[in-house]
């Protein structure tokens, strides 16, 4: 996508070189657990929560995203195991990686 004349992928600004190299190719997205939240409006993701682990100040929720086991750090008691949840992602903090070299894409 283009945002203010800058190419972005999932909200992450990409250099012109990265755009040229990765246009139309798969990339890996690194999403930290704290970048997820329960969606209050339009959801980025609709997932099935597999496991919930209360930790006191927050809840760790485990689900499969793109075939990969993923962990989200959410507000306490905001989701339950074995139920669907609508999650949002702070896409401006997602880090992209080359799937072959596992090097960060800038």
C-alpha positions, 0 to 999 in steps of 0.5 A: 500500500502507499501511505503519504507516498511511502510504500508500506506492508501491514503498516510498515514503511519499506524502502524502495529497494525492499519494495522492488525485491519483495513485491509479490513475494512472501515475507515473514511478519514478526508480531510481538504478543503486546501488539495484539488487542481485542478488537473494538471496531473492525477486526484485523483477525478472527481466530480460535483461541486454543489456550488461555493463561492468566498471568495477573496483569494480563492474559496470554492467549495462544492461537494459530495464525498462518499455520504458526502457533502465536501468543497474544498478551491481552487484557485480563479475562478478555478472551476464553479458550476454545472460543473465537476472538476478534483481534486487532494488531498494531501494524505500525510495529510489525517487523518483516523478515525475508523467509530465506535469509531471516534477515529484517526487511527495511 
